[in-house]
Amino acid sequence: MGLKGDTITIHGGRPLRGRIELKGAKNLVTKAMVAAILGETPSVLRDVPDISDVRVVRGLLDVHGVKVTSDEEGVLHLDPSNVESAHMADIDAHAGSSRIPILFCGPLLHRLGEAFIPDLGGCRIGDRPIDYHLEVLRQFGAVVEKQPSGIRMSAPNGLKGTKVHLPYPSVGATEQVLLTAVRAEGITELRGAAIEPEIMDLINILQKMGAIITVDTDRVIRIEGVDRLDGYSHTALFDRNEAASWAAAALATEGDIFVGGARQAEMLTFLNVFRKVGGKFDIADDGIRFYHPGTQLNPVIIETDVHPGFMTDWQQPLVVALTKAKGVSIVHETVYEQRFGFVDALVEMGATIQVHKECLGGQACRFGQRNFNHSAVISGPTHLRGADIVVPDLRGGFSHLIAALSAEGTSRVSNVGIISRGYENFIAKLEQLGADFVLEG
């Protein structure tokens, strides 16, 4: 669902109540769409959300000759039989600020022997360079040439298996290795791999296509390259980030939301923290009900981490709920170094939040002594007041929506189009849950 306007006026103080349904994870479906390039036959992907990141990848697949069709809601048919090189200008036009083109490189090098990528963007929440992706591709045998308009890659001798040791378990770098190694000649060993559920679901997809991938318990993934991969038929993993966001919205607004499609196993760490804060939840076969207990919330100490730790994408919406807790909560962000920019708006609305450069509440992390404001101290309970807010990024933006919904008075939230990058039909879902708002435009 696209937004007619880019500003929403919210009359806060009304609990969100009702049921919403999740589709597939933003962090999985876009990578699954790219994986279809590797197949010699068409693929089918189900539970695809209608979000702008998916539309970006559809456009990129289209300019590369992959035919993408949809005969019913949430189901994509991807036919890569006519894969071809695309012009840099076309790629640039479709990519926008997305970093997804970097993941096209391995599959395109296998299919075509060459790939092009423009300068890449993304949410401004920290340094997320593509240099490591390029270095990984070089290790497989790619020749990388930086040009004024972007980067050209070729594989004159094909791609060969290699040994990669990630200094940090990066999701993007792990995806890059997987999408490149499955068709590379020989064995690839990846140490220090990310093992998020979305990564494991991508591995499930690649195995369905014919890949041979083993995952050890010590973050080591081994891939035996194969000569051919076929298409897949797959239902995407649910979106854990969206599930946690609506859970936090239920807590902050003193509401009651059933999140259809959410599953306990992938939410285990979040559920533990949600319970410590004082939130209640009931787990059913078809989803999870999250609701406010009607009593005082508790402060907590949270340290974000890679899976199986507490996700960085979970902390921003939960911080809004923590402004309602009695006492002092601490959030130590160890994944992205600049993820607390969103709290400025919360402070303007009446929250008592201080950000610090020190590593608070846990072990020293890689951002310590580097002058990044990566710890937050939230004192509560405080009553948020309506304000004019400009959305800074995807997760911070949804957090601002939650703040406005839980605040006393009226808030005007602009630049909400960013939120549609990762939250399907969030305006319609707010209506379903009884929010009081007007979408301008």
C-alpha positions, 0 to 999 in steps of 0.5 A: 500500500503506497501512501497518498500523503507523507504526513499523519496527524495522530490524536494520542492516548487511545489504546491499540486493540485488535488483530493484525496479520504479518507477512514475510520478513523484509530481511528475508524476502528481498534476498530470496528474490535475488536468489531466484537469479541463481536458478535455471528454472522459475521460483515461487515465493509466498507471503511477500509483503507489499513494501517499498523494498520489495518493489525496489528489488522487483524493479532491479530484477526487471532491468536484469531480465527476470520476469516477476509476476503475481497472480494472487496477493503475496505470491511472486513468480520469478522467471530468470530464464532471460537474465541479462546485463543491465545499464548502470543508469537503470540500476541506479534509477531503481535502487534509490537508497537501497543497498540490495544491488550489492547482493546481485553481484555473486548471482550475476557473476555466475549467470553472466560473468559480469555485474554492475552496481551504483553508489549505495545508500540506506538508512543513516544509522551508522557506517555500513560500507560495501568494501567488505562485500567487495573484498569477499567477492575478490576472494572468490576471484571477482575482478572489481573495478571502481568507476566514477558512476559505480563499480564494475565486476567480472569473473574471467576465470569463474568463481572459486570457493574460498575461506572467509573469516568475518571479524563481526557476524554481519548479516549482509556479508553472510548473505553475500558469501552464501549467494556467491558460494553456492555456485562457486567451484569447490568448498567455501568455509565461512567463519564468524557467520551470522545465524539469524533466522532470516539467514537460516531461511535463506539457507533453506531456500538455497538447499531447496534449489540444490545447494549443499550447505552445512551449519555448525554450532560455532558460527561456521558455515560450509558450502560445497559448490554445485554446477546447477541450481533450480528454482524454489517454492517457499513460504517466507519466514514471518517478520520478527521486527514487525512483530516486536514493533506491534508488541511494543505498541501494545505495551506503550498504548496500554493496548491489546494486539494479536499479531497473527503469524508470529511464532515463539521460537524466533521471538524467544529473546524478545519475549523474555525481555517483554515479560521482564518489562511487565508485558503479558503475552499468550502464544497460540498456534496462529500467532501471539497476543501481546497486551498491557497488564494494567499495572506498573511496568518495570525498568530493564537493562538491555544489550543489543546483540546479533542472534540469538541476542536481543535484536537492534531493530527491537530496541527502538520501539521498546524504548518508547514503552520503557518511558512508561516504566517506573525506574531507570532502564539502560539500553546498550546498543552494540550493533549499530553505532548511531541508532539513538538519533530517534530519542531527540523527538521523544525528549521533546515529547517529554521523555527523560532519556540521556545518551552516553558514549560509554558502554553502560549496562554490560560488557565493553563493546567495539564502539567503546572509546570511539565517541559514539552515543551508543548507550541510553538511560531512560528514566520513568515513568513520564507522560509523553505530549504530542509534538511535530516529528520528522521521521529519521529512519525506518525503525526510528520512524515506527517508534515515533508513531508509537510515541505519538499514539501513546502521547497526550494530545495531537502529534504531526508526524511527517516523512512517514513514507520511510516506514512503508519500506518495512511495514506493509499496510501500516496505515490500514493496520492502525485503522484496524487497531482503532488508532485516531489519526488523519493521513494528509494528502 
